[in-house]
Amino acid sequence: MKARSILMLAFALACVGAYHQAVAAGATPIDPAKSTLTIHVMKSGFFSAFGHEHEISAPIRRGSFSEDALSVEVEVDSRNLRVDDKDISDKDRQEVQSRMLGPDVLDSEKLPDIRFRSTVVDRIGKDEWSVRGDLTLHGQTRPVTIKVQKAGGHYRGATEIKQKDFGITPTTIAGGAVKVKNEVKIEFDIVGK
């Protein structure tokens, strides 16, 4: 157990060191206070009119980007995700929150890290890029592609992922009469410090 703790500490220090190295090499740190990442979860099923679509805020823990080096990294702690639905009661919102973070969906206590690291960034126009990279979610890493546009110092974009690609089974209730779609939309608005 002691050796595992030392290895975990060494890994954490290496990650922090790599992050600070990237920032020192000319990358711009992301300003978590001014940046947003929002997840949209849609409903489906025969009785979907009785279900709710969910909007989830995902505060950015840290990250950096570089237009010169054509790179971006973003980290989110899944334990900090928050259900922002305004059309449901506080009790229902808390139930959705607990289910989302619990072992049946994100298992955020065991798998807290959500990371995106670019692998290829192609400039496709003035202040517009196609960013391909690896998204780690729920302990699994998959490639994703994101279109990014810059306007007024903000980098904005969106992508869609499938929960099942990351080992997450979309939630169902009433025997599947109301269920969450497999596809989830992720939108972001990133600002540098």
C-alpha positions as CSV (number, residue, x, y, z in Angstrom):
1,M,0.0,0.0,0.0
2,K,2.9,2.4,0.8
3,A,4.6,1.7,-2.5
4,R,1.3,2.4,-4.3
5,S,0.9,5.7,-2.4
6,I,4.4,6.8,-3.4
7,L,3.7,5.9,-7.1
8,M,0.5,7.9,-7.0
9,L,2.3,10.9,-5.5
10,A,5.1,10.6,-8.1
11,F,2.5,10.4,-10.9
12,A,0.6,13.5,-9.6
13,L,3.8,15.5,-9.3
14,A,4.8,14.5,-12.8
15,C,1.4,15.7,-14.1
16,V,1.8,19.0,-12.3
17,G,5.3,19.4,-13.6
18,A,4.3,18.7,-17.2
19,Y,1.5,21.2,-16.9
20,H,3.8,23.9,-15.6
21,Q,6.4,23.0,-18.2
22,A,3.8,23.6,-21.0
23,V,2.9,27.0,-19.5
24,A,6.5,27.9,-19.2
25,A,7.1,26.9,-22.9
26,G,4.8,29.7,-24.1
27,A,1.4,28.1,-23.6
28,T,-1.4,30.4,-22.3
29,P,-3.0,29.1,-19.1
30,I,-6.8,28.9,-19.2
31,D,-8.7,31.1,-16.8
32,P,-11.1,28.8,-15.0
33,A,-13.0,31.7,-13.5
34,K,-13.9,33.1,-17.0
35,S,-14.1,29.9,-19.0
36,T,-17.1,27.6,-19.2
37,L,-17.7,24.0,-20.2
38,T,-21.4,22.8,-20.5
39,I,-22.7,19.4,-21.1
40,H,-26.2,18.9,-22.6
41,V,-27.9,15.6,-22.0
42,M,-31.0,14.9,-24.1
43,K,-33.9,12.5,-23.4
44,S,-35.6,9.9,-25.6
45,G,-38.1,7.0,-25.2
46,F,-41.8,6.6,-25.7
47,F,-42.7,8.7,-22.6
48,S,-39.8,11.2,-23.1
49,A,-42.3,14.1,-22.7
50,F,-42.3,13.2,-19.0
51,G,-38.6,13.2,-18.6
52,H,-36.1,16.1,-18.4
53,E,-33.2,17.2,-20.5
54,H,-30.2,18.2,-18.4
55,E,-27.7,21.0,-18.6
56,I,-24.5,20.3,-16.6
57,S,-21.8,22.7,-15.7
58,A,-18.3,21.3,-15.7
59,P,-15.8,23.7,-14.0
60,I,-12.4,23.6,-15.6
61,R,-9.7,22.7,-13.1
62,R,-6.8,23.8,-15.2
63,G,-5.5,23.8,-18.8
64,S,-3.5,25.7,-21.4
65,F,-3.5,26.4,-25.1
66,S,-1.0,27.7,-27.6
67,E,-1.9,29.1,-31.1
68,D,1.8,29.0,-32.0
69,A,2.4,25.4,-30.9
70,L,-1.2,24.5,-32.0
71,S,-2.0,22.6,-28.8
72,V,-4.6,22.6,-26.0
73,E,-5.0,20.7,-22.8
74,V,-8.0,20.9,-20.4
75,E,-8.7,19.1,-17.1
76,V,-12.0,18.8,-15.2
77,D,-12.7,17.0,-11.9
78,S,-15.9,15.0,-12.5
79,R,-16.8,15.4,-8.7
80,N,-17.4,19.1,-9.4
81,L,-19.9,18.6,-12.2
82,R,-23.3,20.3,-11.3
83,V,-26.8,19.8,-12.7
84,D,-28.1,23.3,-13.6
85,D,-31.6,22.3,-14.7
86,K,-34.0,25.2,-13.8
87,D,-37.3,23.5,-14.7
88,I,-37.1,20.8,-12.0
89,S,-37.4,20.9,-8.2
90,D,-34.4,21.1,-5.9
91,K,-35.2,17.5,-4.8
92,D,-35.2,16.2,-8.3
93,R,-32.1,18.1,-9.2
94,Q,-30.3,16.6,-6.3
95,E,-31.5,13.1,-7.3
96,V,-30.2,13.6,-10.9
97,Q,-26.9,15.0,-9.4
98,S,-26.4,12.0,-7.1
99,R,-27.2,9.5,-9.9
100,M,-24.9,11.3,-12.4
101,L,-21.9,11.3,-10.0
102,G,-22.7,7.8,-8.5
103,P,-21.3,4.4,-9.4
104,D,-24.0,3.7,-12.0
105,V,-23.0,6.6,-14.3
106,L,-19.7,8.6,-13.8
107,D,-18.4,6.8,-10.6
108,S,-16.7,10.1,-9.9
109,E,-15.2,9.1,-6.6
110,K,-13.2,6.3,-8.3
111,L,-12.8,8.0,-11.7
112,P,-12.6,11.8,-11.1
113,D,-10.4,12.8,-14.0
114,I,-11.7,14.2,-17.2
115,R,-9.0,15.3,-19.6
116,F,-8.6,16.5,-23.2
117,R,-5.2,16.7,-24.9
118,S,-4.9,17.7,-28.5
119,T,-3.0,15.5,-30.9
120,V,-3.5,17.4,-34.2
121,V,-4.6,21.0,-34.6
122,D,-5.4,22.2,-38.2
123,R,-6.0,25.8,-39.0
124,I,-9.1,25.8,-41.3
125,G,-9.6,29.5,-41.6
126,K,-8.9,32.9,-40.0
127,D,-9.4,32.3,-36.2
128,E,-10.8,28.8,-36.9
129,W,-9.3,25.4,-36.2
130,S,-10.2,21.7,-36.3
131,V,-8.8,20.1,-33.1
132,R,-8.4,16.4,-32.8
133,G,-7.3,14.9,-29.5
134,D,-7.8,12.3,-26.8
135,L,-10.6,12.7,-24.3
136,T,-10.3,10.7,-21.1
137,L,-13.6,10.2,-19.3
138,H,-14.8,7.4,-17.0
139,G,-11.3,5.9,-17.1
140,Q,-11.4,5.4,-20.8
141,T,-9.6,7.4,-23.6
142,R,-11.2,7.9,-27.0
143,P,-10.4,10.3,-30.0
144,V,-12.7,13.3,-30.5
145,T,-12.7,16.1,-33.1
146,I,-13.8,19.6,-32.2
147,K,-14.2,22.7,-34.3
148,V,-13.0,25.8,-32.5
149,Q,-13.6,29.5,-33.4
150,K,-11.9,32.6,-31.8
151,A,-13.8,35.8,-31.3
152,G,-12.9,38.7,-28.9
153,G,-10.3,36.6,-27.1
154,H,-12.8,33.7,-26.5
155,Y,-12.3,30.2,-28.0
156,R,-15.7,28.6,-28.5
157,G,-16.7,25.3,-29.9
158,A,-18.7,22.1,-29.4
159,T,-18.5,18.4,-30.0
160,E,-20.8,15.4,-29.5
161,I,-19.7,12.1,-27.9
162,K,-21.4,8.9,-27.2
163,Q,-21.6,7.8,-23.5
164,K,-21.3,4.1,-24.4
165,D,-17.9,4.8,-26.1
166,F,-16.6,5.6,-22.6
167,G,-18.2,2.7,-20.8
168,I,-21.2,4.7,-19.5
169,T,-24.6,3.2,-19.8
170,P,-27.2,5.9,-20.4
171,T,-29.7,6.1,-17.6
172,T,-33.2,4.7,-18.1
173,I,-36.3,4.8,-15.9
174,A,-39.8,3.2,-16.1
175,G,-38.4,0.2,-17.9
176,G,-36.9,2.3,-20.7
177,A,-40.0,4.4,-21.4
178,V,-37.9,7.4,-20.5
179,K,-34.2,7.4,-21.1
180,V,-31.2,9.5,-21.6
181,K,-29.8,9.6,-25.2
182,N,-26.4,8.0,-25.8
183,E,-25.2,11.2,-27.5
184,V,-24.1,14.0,-25.3
185,K,-23.2,17.5,-26.5
186,I,-20.3,19.4,-25.0
187,E,-19.9,23.2,-25.5
188,F,-17.1,25.4,-24.3
189,D,-16.1,29.0,-24.1
190,I,-12.4,29.2,-23.1
191,V,-10.5,32.4,-22.1
192,G,-6.8,32.7,-21.3
193,K,-5.3,34.4,-18.3
